Each structure stands twice: as C-alpha cells, then as structure tokens.
C-alpha cells in the first residue's frame, strides 16, 4: 500500500513505539513518527536502543502536525490516530498540507461494518445489533474517577471516501483482507468463526495532487 519507500520521507501518524516507521527505515526510507502518548514515545526510545534503528518522533496530534508544508512523500497510519479523532476533516487536511504533490496516503482502520456487531468471538458476535449508520462514538469511562478513558469514532465507508475526496485525494485502493487459512487465534472479539464471514480491517490507499 505504501509503495517503494526507499529514499522517501515517510511520516507515520499515531506511530506508537515506532515499529512501522522502523520497518520503513529498514527498507531504505526516512521514517518519522508522531504520537499523542508520551508513554508510547518512551517505549519507542527503548526500541531505538534495542534495535539500533532510531526513529525520530514527536509528541503531537493528527490535527496539528508539527511539520512544514510539503515535507513528506508518504503519510500513513496503521490503526493509529484516525479512529480516535473527532475532527477527522482537520486530520485529513493536515495530511494533505504536509504531503508533497503526488504524495501517497495510506491507512488502516477497523472495518466500519464491525460497528454493527457485538464484541464477541462466538455465535452472538454474528448477529447485527446496532445500526451501521449510527455514528455515536464508543466511550469508556473509568469507574474510579469518572473520567473518559477511551473514545473511538465510527464513520461509514462512504464517510471515509467523501472525506478523502473533499481534500483532493484520489482513492486508488480499498482492501478488505480475508481471514488467513489455518489461523485459529482468538483475540478480543475476533475469531475464525467471525473472521471468515465479515472483514475486520479496511485499508485505504490514496494519492494527492494540489488543486
């Protein structure tokens, strides 16, 4: 989805500890990371030392990237940042701002159809219980403090395509990986039972040209 990263400036938004950006550097690209979590950036520093492949990273949000215009050839996000941003329009606009003409934008998210089903790896997880078009965010609150601990925003596939098009991106790829043959691991609400019937991931690839 990223294409050949060799010799390119590549920004990962929601980079966590920089594992994907480190892969970029191992394949000849100049990978950089941005993450909101200082703790994740600390983990990244430890991986820098352990692997010998340092990833320059900054603490920042997807809606206010600390880089000049036209700084990167590729911007990507692997299940990072985008699902957790309420002002997604601002995040996509920031991506366009820091991309060079002809730049590549790629990201993966939990597949939007997943929103309809209970988070259950068994038979109950096969029955749609919520409207696909209900865009109410999923929120978890700490019992002890009453503070919001986790928020995830839902958009439909149409929402994502419209947001990209509105900012001048041309969608080139929309991949929905199938459950791998022989894979039996159960993780959270996911299992072979569910994964063979409904996609868990959507991957978008788009190119950007200034208007």
Backbone as CSV, one residue per row, in Angstrom:
resi,resn,N_x,N_y,N_z,CA_x,CA_y,CA_z,C_x,C_y,C_z
1,UNK,0.819,-1.210,0.000,0.000,0.000,0.000,0.855,1.264,0.000
2,UNK,2.013,1.211,0.678,2.887,2.375,0.742,3.691,2.564,-0.534
3,UNK,3.866,1.503,-1.315,4.764,1.576,-2.448,6.208,1.467,-2.011
4,UNK,7.125,1.722,-2.918,8.549,1.668,-2.608,8.918,2.872,-1.756
5,UNK,9.381,2.641,-0.528,9.693,3.741,0.385,11.168,4.144,0.326
6,UNK,11.963,3.451,-0.435,13.397,3.719,-0.484,13.673,5.165,-0.906
7,UNK,14.446,5.873,-0.093,14.824,7.238,-0.405,13.743,8.271,-0.164
8,UNK,12.621,7.859,0.435,11.493,8.777,0.622,11.360,9.213,2.079
9,UNK,10.788,10.397,2.257,10.447,10.904,3.579,9.047,10.416,3.922
10,UNK,8.938,9.651,5.012,7.695,8.949,5.339,7.291,9.281,6.772
11,UNK,6.065,9.755,6.943,5.555,10.093,8.267,4.484,9.101,8.691
12,UNK,4.639,8.558,9.901,3.613,7.698,10.491,2.854,8.492,11.549
13,UNK,1.547,8.637,11.376,0.699,9.376,12.311,0.038,8.375,13.260
14,UNK,0.214,8.587,14.557,-0.197,7.582,15.536,0.788,6.444,15.534
15,UNK,2.058,6.778,15.685,3.135,5.808,15.450,3.397,4.876,16.617
16,UNK,2.796,5.146,17.792,3.058,4.289,18.937,4.539,4.266,19.267
17,UNK,5.109,3.077,19.355,6.537,2.941,19.644,7.386,2.899,18.379
18,UNK,6.787,3.199,17.240,7.553,3.345,16.009,7.898,2.070,15.280
19,UNK,7.173,0.985,15.556,7.514,-0.281,14.900,7.401,-0.187,13.377
20,UNK,6.341,0.431,12.896,6.155,0.522,11.440,7.149,1.495,10.812
21,UNK,7.416,2.615,11.486,8.410,3.564,10.981,9.799,2.947,10.962
22,UNK,10.055,2.066,11.911,11.337,1.358,11.940,11.442,0.436,10.732
23,UNK,10.334,-0.192,10.359,10.308,-1.024,9.144,10.632,-0.167,7.922
24,UNK,10.065,1.040,7.871,10.349,1.948,6.755,11.845,2.222,6.659
25,UNK,12.474,2.510,7.791,13.909,2.809,7.795,14.730,1.582,7.393
26,UNK,14.290,0.417,7.791,15.000,-0.804,7.410,14.881,-1.081,5.917
27,UNK,13.899,-0.443,5.263,13.715,-0.629,3.821,14.118,0.615,3.027
28,UNK,15.002,1.403,3.606,15.616,2.487,2.847,14.917,3.820,2.907
29,UNK,13.799,3.926,3.635,13.097,5.193,3.748,13.533,5.979,4.967
30,UNK,13.192,7.252,4.989,13.452,8.098,6.151,12.140,8.206,6.930
31,UNK,11.956,7.278,7.867,10.712,7.199,8.629,10.724,8.116,9.837
32,UNK,9.605,8.813,10.049,9.420,9.689,11.201,8.076,9.360,11.851
33,UNK,7.976,9.582,13.160,6.754,9.244,13.870,6.149,10.422,14.612
34,UNK,4.835,10.356,14.792,4.083,11.312,15.609,3.089,10.529,16.442
35,UNK,3.064,10.781,17.747,2.072,10.134,18.594,1.691,11.077,19.730
36,UNK,0.433,10.964,20.152,-0.060,11.806,21.240,0.475,11.356,22.590
37,UNK,0.774,10.065,22.720,1.126,9.470,24.012,2.629,9.564,24.298
38,UNK,2.974,10.291,25.349,4.375,10.365,25.763,4.895,8.985,26.169
39,UNK,4.029,8.193,26.783,4.426,6.850,27.210,4.814,5.989,26.005
40,UNK,4.052,6.088,24.937,4.393,5.329,23.726,5.732,5.781,23.158
41,UNK,5.986,7.079,23.202,7.257,7.583,22.698,8.424,7.086,23.558
42,UNK,8.182,6.928,24.855,9.205,6.346,25.727,9.510,4.904,25.318
43,UNK,8.458,4.137,25.028,8.663,2.762,24.539,9.480,2.790,23.246
44,UNK,9.199,3.774,22.406,9.927,3.909,21.155,11.415,4.138,21.360
45,UNK,11.761,4.951,22.341,13.172,5.197,22.630,13.867,3.908,23.048
46,UNK,13.179,3.086,23.827,13.765,1.815,24.245,13.977,0.891,23.035
47,UNK,13.019,0.887,22.118,13.183,0.078,20.909,14.290,0.629,20.019
48,UNK,14.436,1.950,19.998,15.547,2.550,19.251,16.869,1.950,19.727
49,UNK,17.043,1.903,21.051,18.289,1.387,21.624,18.435,-0.116,21.389
50,UNK,17.311,-0.846,21.516,17.368,-2.301,21.400,17.628,-2.759,19.973
51,UNK,17.089,-2.044,19.006,17.195,-2.467,17.607,18.340,-1.792,16.862
52,UNK,18.804,-0.659,17.370,19.814,0.096,16.649,19.258,0.834,15.449
53,UNK,17.924,0.935,15.366,17.263,1.654,14.273,16.420,2.767,14.884
54,UNK,17.004,3.941,15.118,16.256,5.021,15.765,15.241,5.665,14.827
55,UNK,14.099,6.026,15.391,13.044,6.697,14.642,12.809,8.077,15.256
56,UNK,13.184,9.155,14.583,12.881,10.488,15.098,11.372,10.662,15.246
57,UNK,10.920,11.033,16.448,9.482,11.103,16.716,9.156,12.352,17.510
58,UNK,7.914,12.808,17.362,7.441,13.996,18.060,6.124,13.689,18.744
59,UNK,5.887,14.361,19.870,4.600,14.248,20.542,3.683,15.323,19.984
60,UNK,2.623,14.901,19.315,1.715,15.849,18.666,0.431,15.126,18.286
61,UNK,-0.543,15.887,17.820,-1.826,15.323,17.408,-1.930,15.269,15.886
62,UNK,-2.819,14.422,15.403,-3.035,14.297,13.965,-3.648,15.557,13.364
63,UNK,-4.268,16.368,14.196,-4.927,17.585,13.702,-4.018,18.804,13.725
64,UNK,-2.788,18.659,14.219,-1.825,19.768,14.253,-0.424,19.188,14.124
65,UNK,-0.067,18.761,12.926,1.223,18.122,12.699,2.342,19.162,12.730
66,UNK,3.416,18.909,13.495,4.471,19.913,13.686,5.516,19.905,12.575
67,UNK,5.047,19.997,11.324,5.950,19.969,10.186,5.530,21.027,9.163
68,UNK,6.501,21.436,8.355,6.221,22.419,7.307,5.393,21.805,6.183
69,UNK,4.807,22.651,5.377,4.105,22.202,4.175,5.074,21.423,3.284
70,UNK,4.536,20.455,2.550,5.304,19.715,1.540,6.557,19.057,2.118
71,UNK,6.418,18.404,3.278,7.574,17.800,3.947,7.768,16.324,3.638
72,UNK,6.705,15.623,3.191,6.769,14.166,3.110,6.272,13.646,1.765
73,UNK,6.848,12.499,1.384,6.398,11.803,0.176,5.258,10.838,0.486
74,UNK,5.244,10.321,1.712,4.234,9.349,2.138,3.805,9.687,3.564
75,UNK,2.509,9.616,3.820,1.977,9.678,5.181,1.118,8.432,5.369
76,UNK,1.280,7.745,6.512,0.466,6.555,6.741,0.107,6.434,8.206
77,UNK,-0.883,5.585,8.464,-1.335,5.337,9.833,-1.833,3.903,9.909
78,UNK,-1.242,3.118,10.811,-1.618,1.724,10.984,-2.462,1.580,12.249
79,UNK,-3.763,1.638,12.090,-4.699,1.590,13.221,-4.369,2.684,14.247
80,UNK,-3.778,3.771,13.812,-3.371,4.812,14.741,-4.077,6.127,14.476
81,UNK,-4.421,6.830,15.509,-4.891,8.217,15.471,-6.278,8.401,14.853
82,UNK,-6.487,7.967,13.622,-7.647,8.412,12.865,-8.978,8.010,13.486
83,UNK,-9.082,6.804,14.028,-10.353,6.371,14.620,-10.643,7.084,15.933
84,UNK,-9.629,7.732,16.482,-9.758,8.346,17.800,-9.847,9.875,17.725
85,UNK,-9.940,10.400,16.513,-10.007,11.845,16.289,-11.440,12.242,15.981
86,UNK,-11.971,13.196,16.719,-13.331,13.659,16.441,-13.363,14.555,15.205
87,UNK,-12.358,15.417,15.043,-12.296,16.330,13.899,-11.459,15.691,12.798
88,UNK,-12.027,14.688,12.160,-11.285,13.952,11.145,-10.981,14.826,9.926
89,UNK,-11.863,15.774,9.625,-11.621,16.676,8.498,-10.301,17.422,8.688
90,UNK,-10.041,17.875,9.920,-8.793,18.588,10.192,-7.589,17.675,10.043
91,UNK,-7.722,16.416,10.467,-6.614,15.472,10.363,-6.277,15.177,8.896
92,UNK,-7.295,14.995,8.069,-7.047,14.728,6.642,-6.457,15.961,5.968
93,UNK,-6.933,17.150,6.355,-6.387,18.387,5.802,-4.921,18.573,6.185
94,UNK,-4.561,18.207,7.412,-3.177,18.295,7.844,-2.287,17.340,7.050
95,UNK,-2.823,16.146,6.767,-2.071,15.200,5.953,-1.793,15.785,4.577
96,UNK,-2.821,16.364,3.960,-2.638,16.978,2.642,-1.616,18.116,2.698
97,UNK,-1.633,18.871,3.776,-0.717,20.013,3.896,0.741,19.573,3.920
98,UNK,1.050,18.502,4.650,2.457,18.099,4.791,2.925,17.190,3.660
99,UNK,2.004,16.709,2.816,2.398,15.876,1.679,2.899,16.735,0.526
100,UNK,3.869,16.195,-0.193,4.331,16.821,-1.427,3.375,16.463,-2.562
101,UNK,3.312,17.269,-3.615,2.466,16.926,-4.763,2.771,15.517,-5.265
102,UNK,1.707,14.746,-5.482,1.873,13.360,-5.896,2.125,12.408,-4.755
103,UNK,2.031,12.913,-3.520,2.311,12.096,-2.351,1.287,11.007,-2.114
104,UNK,1.671,10.038,-1.312,0.852,8.853,-1.039,0.318,8.904,0.389
105,UNK,-0.960,8.575,0.545,-1.595,8.499,1.858,-2.187,7.102,2.003
106,UNK,-1.828,6.411,3.077,-2.328,5.059,3.301,-2.636,4.880,4.775
107,UNK,-3.737,4.191,5.069,-4.079,3.963,6.475,-4.976,2.742,6.606
108,UNK,-4.901,2.128,7.795,-5.772,1.001,8.109,-6.636,1.367,9.304
109,UNK,-7.870,0.873,9.289,-8.826,1.108,10.368,-9.600,-0.185,10.623
110,UNK,-10.247,-0.246,11.774,-11.223,-1.313,11.989,-12.320,-1.155,10.946
111,UNK,-12.670,-2.236,10.285,-13.660,-2.144,9.200,-14.969,-1.554,9.724
112,UNK,-15.531,-0.556,9.030,-16.742,0.100,9.524,-17.932,-0.823,9.768
113,UNK,-18.039,-1.923,9.028,-19.162,-2.830,9.263,-19.060,-3.530,10.612
114,UNK,-17.849,-3.550,11.183,-17.638,-4.150,12.503,-18.501,-3.470,13.561
115,UNK,-18.827,-2.210,13.338,-19.604,-1.415,14.296,-20.965,-2.030,14.599
116,UNK,-21.467,-2.829,13.685,-22.828,-3.357,13.833,-22.913,-4.523,14.804
117,UNK,-21.777,-5.183,15.094,-21.809,-6.468,15.788,-21.264,-6.376,17.209
118,UNK,-21.765,-7.192,18.119,-21.214,-7.234,19.481,-19.758,-7.687,19.465
119,UNK,-19.005,-7.251,20.451,-17.588,-7.600,20.549,-17.458,-8.974,21.193
120,UNK,-17.856,-10.000,20.444,-17.922,-11.361,20.958,-17.404,-12.306,19.878
121,UNK,-16.395,-13.152,20.197,-15.837,-14.047,19.178,-16.716,-15.248,18.861
122,UNK,-17.770,-15.452,19.652,-18.642,-16.605,19.455,-19.870,-16.291,18.620
123,UNK,-20.853,-17.171,18.696,-22.065,-17.044,17.889,-22.794,-15.715,18.099
124,UNK,-22.860,-15.174,19.327,-23.542,-13.880,19.495,-22.912,-12.749,18.680
125,UNK,-21.635,-12.891,18.354,-20.952,-11.858,17.575,-21.282,-11.868,16.105
126,UNK,-22.164,-12.775,15.678,-22.554,-12.862,14.267,-23.873,-12.150,13.980
127,UNK,-24.523,-11.656,15.006,-25.833,-11.029,14.834,-25.719,-9.516,14.963
128,UNK,-26.097,-8.802,13.904,-26.050,-7.340,13.927,-26.998,-6.817,14.998
129,UNK,-26.491,-5.938,15.858,-27.293,-5.422,16.963,-27.337,-3.899,17.003
130,UNK,-26.637,-3.245,16.083,-26.587,-1.790,16.060,-26.572,-1.315,14.615
131,UNK,-27.150,-0.162,14.364,-27.215,0.370,13.010,-25.832,0.759,12.496
132,UNK,-25.542,0.379,11.280,-24.307,0.766,10.611,-24.183,2.282,10.508
133,UNK,-25.317,2.973,10.429,-25.320,4.419,10.239,-25.380,5.201,11.553
134,UNK,-25.333,4.490,12.670,-25.284,5.158,13.972,-23.843,5.577,14.244
135,UNK,-23.581,6.871,14.198,-22.215,7.381,14.329,-21.903,7.843,15.754
136,UNK,-22.689,7.397,16.718,-22.412,7.728,18.110,-21.066,7.130,18.517
137,UNK,-20.136,7.919,19.064,-18.827,7.367,19.443,-18.952,6.315,20.543
138,UNK,-18.006,5.378,20.528,-17.896,4.403,21.604,-17.019,5.016,22.690
139,UNK,-17.523,5.047,23.937,-16.820,5.719,25.028,-16.712,4.786,26.227
140,UNK,-15.512,4.721,26.818,-15.300,4.006,28.072,-14.921,5.025,29.147
141,UNK,-15.512,4.849,30.344,-15.281,5.762,31.456,-14.670,4.997,32.620
142,UNK,-13.656,5.585,33.257,-13.024,4.974,34.427,-14.021,4.932,35.590
143,UNK,-14.241,3.736,36.149,-15.178,3.603,37.269,-14.738,4.426,38.480
144,UNK,-13.438,4.430,38.728,-12.924,5.067,39.944,-12.990,6.593,39.880
145,UNK,-12.646,7.158,38.712,-12.540,8.615,38.600,-13.693,9.265,37.854
146,UNK,-14.416,8.458,37.057,-15.469,9.029,36.235,-14.954,9.742,35.002
147,UNK,-13.649,9.648,34.764,-13.060,10.319,33.615,-13.126,9.424,32.371
148,UNK,-13.237,10.060,31.215,-13.247,9.330,29.954,-11.863,8.731,29.722
149,UNK,-11.803,7.424,29.498,-10.533,6.722,29.325,-10.272,6.335,27.873
150,UNK,-11.334,6.209,27.073,-11.165,5.715,25.703,-12.354,6.185,24.861
151,UNK,-12.055,6.667,23.674,-13.111,7.070,22.739,-12.722,6.600,21.341
152,UNK,-13.659,5.978,20.657,-13.445,5.586,19.260,-14.626,6.067,18.439
153,UNK,-14.309,6.708,17.313,-15.344,7.290,16.455,-15.626,6.379,15.265
154,UNK,-16.892,6.307,14.912,-17.316,5.467,13.794,-17.679,6.319,12.587
155,UNK,-17.137,5.934,11.418,-17.574,6.507,10.147,-17.870,5.369,9.179
156,UNK,-18.794,5.586,8.285,-19.095,4.586,7.269,-18.017,4.631,6.182
157,UNK,-18.012,3.609,5.329,-17.084,3.635,4.196,-17.320,4.872,3.337
158,UNK,-18.585,5.226,3.151,-18.907,6.428,2.380,-18.358,7.684,3.016
159,UNK,-18.387,7.755,4.341,-17.827,8.907,5.042,-16.335,9.051,4.749
160,UNK,-15.619,7.936,4.825,-14.176,7.983,4.591,-13.854,8.418,3.165
161,UNK,-14.564,7.851,2.198,-14.308,8.203,0.802,-14.618,9.681,0.560
162,UNK,-15.720,10.167,1.110,-16.094,11.569,0.925,-15.083,12.518,1.550
163,UNK,-14.570,12.155,2.741,-13.568,12.992,3.397,-12.288,13.081,2.574
164,UNK,-11.866,11.962,2.023,-10.665,11.961,1.198,-10.874,12.792,-0.071
165,UNK,-11.998,12.590,-0.741,-12.273,13.306,-1.980,-12.374,14.814,-1.750
166,UNK,-12.964,15.206,-0.640,-13.142,16.627,-0.342,-11.811,17.347,-0.173
167,UNK,-10.770,16.608,0.203,-9.461,17.214,0.412,-8.548,17.041,-0.791
168,UNK,-9.086,16.477,-1.877,-8.314,16.355,-3.099,-7.578,15.050,-3.278
169,UNK,-7.870,14.053,-2.438,-7.236,12.749,-2.588,-7.973,11.908,-3.626
170,UNK,-7.211,11.131,-4.369,-7.781,10.179,-5.333,-7.589,8.782,-4.782
171,UNK,-8.695,8.135,-4.422,-8.621,6.793,-3.851,-8.180,5.801,-4.918
172,UNK,-7.127,5.055,-4.634,-6.614,4.062,-5.577,-6.815,2.637,-5.098
173,UNK,-6.923,2.452,-3.763,-7.042,1.112,-3.198,-7.968,1.124,-1.992
174,UNK,-8.800,0.101,-1.908,-9.576,-0.179,-0.694,-9.561,-1.687,-0.514
175,UNK,-8.736,-2.149,0.421,-8.541,-3.575,0.635,-9.255,-4.033,1.897
176,UNK,-9.824,-5.228,1.843,-10.526,-5.836,2.973,-9.970,-7.249,3.154
177,UNK,-8.868,-7.396,3.895,-8.182,-8.696,3.992,-9.089,-9.793,4.538
178,UNK,-8.966,-10.970,3.933,-9.727,-12.128,4.394,-8.982,-12.837,5.531
179,UNK,-9.734,-13.574,6.316,-9.151,-14.341,7.422,-8.170,-15.363,6.853
180,UNK,-6.935,-15.425,7.363,-5.944,-16.346,6.797,-6.308,-17.812,7.056
181,UNK,-6.077,-18.631,6.068,-6.294,-20.057,6.218,-5.382,-20.621,7.304
182,UNK,-5.944,-21.473,8.174,-5.165,-22.105,9.215,-4.950,-21.253,10.453
183,UNK,-5.450,-20.015,10.447,-5.258,-19.132,11.607,-6.377,-19.374,12.614
184,UNK,-6.009,-19.799,13.826,-7.013,-20.188,14.819,-7.009,-19.291,16.057
185,UNK,-6.188,-18.281,16.072,-6.073,-17.448,17.271,-7.364,-16.670,17.539
186,UNK,-7.768,-16.608,18.798,-8.885,-15.768,19.227,-8.305,-14.546,19.922
187,UNK,-8.687,-13.378,19.481,-8.159,-12.135,20.043,-9.313,-11.153,20.245
188,UNK,-9.612,-10.844,21.502,-10.728,-9.941,21.769,-12.015,-10.506,21.190
189,UNK,-12.684,-9.709,20.372,-13.922,-10.148,19.753,-13.734,-10.900,18.457
190,UNK,-12.474,-11.202,18.104,-12.222,-11.826,16.812,-11.842,-13.288,16.936
191,UNK,-12.349,-14.056,15.976,-12.098,-15.494,15.930,-12.245,-15.947,14.484
192,UNK,-11.868,-17.192,14.235,-12.037,-17.759,12.888,-13.513,-17.780,12.507
193,UNK,-14.386,-18.066,13.474,-15.817,-18.109,13.210,-16.301,-16.809,12.588
194,UNK,-15.913,-15.698,13.179,-16.366,-14.401,12.694,-15.551,-13.931,11.500
195,UNK,-14.227,-14.160,11.587,-13.340,-13.611,10.566,-13.561,-14.186,9.183
196,UNK,-14.122,-15.382,9.092,-14.394,-15.975,7.775,-15.663,-15.419,7.146
197,UNK,-16.458,-14.681,7.924,-17.736,-14.183,7.423,-17.766,-12.669,7.218
198,UNK,-16.950,-11.935,7.988,-17.017,-10.478,7.903,-15.624,-9.891,8.081
199,UNK,-15.280,-8.849,7.341,-13.927,-8.300,7.428,-13.698,-7.541,8.731
200,UNK,-12.483,-7.625,9.239,-12.137,-6.894,10.444,-11.366,-5.617,10.169
201,UNK,-10.777,-5.535,8.967,-9.892,-4.419,8.647,-10.230,-3.844,7.281
202,UNK,-10.107,-2.527,7.162,-10.163,-1.841,5.868,-8.882,-1.039,5.697
203,UNK,-8.245,-1.178,4.533,-7.019,-0.437,4.231,-7.264,0.461,3.028
204,UNK,-6.964,1.747,3.202,-7.170,2.742,2.156,-5.823,3.201,1.607
205,UNK,-5.771,3.386,0.307,-4.611,3.990,-0.326,-5.077,5.092,-1.253
206,UNK,-4.438,6.263,-1.163,-4.868,7.401,-1.972,-3.658,8.243,-2.361
207,UNK,-3.760,8.899,-3.510,-2.725,9.828,-3.983,-3.259,11.251,-3.908
208,UNK,-2.357,12.189,-3.681,-2.781,13.589,-3.510,-2.118,14.508,-4.524
209,UNK,-2.941,15.332,-5.135,-2.461,16.374,-6.017,-3.086,17.693,-5.597
210,UNK,-2.279,18.755,-5.452,-2.855,20.045,-5.058,-3.810,20.558,-6.105
211,UNK,-4.847,21.235,-5.660,-5.849,21.753,-6.592,-5.391,23.065,-7.202
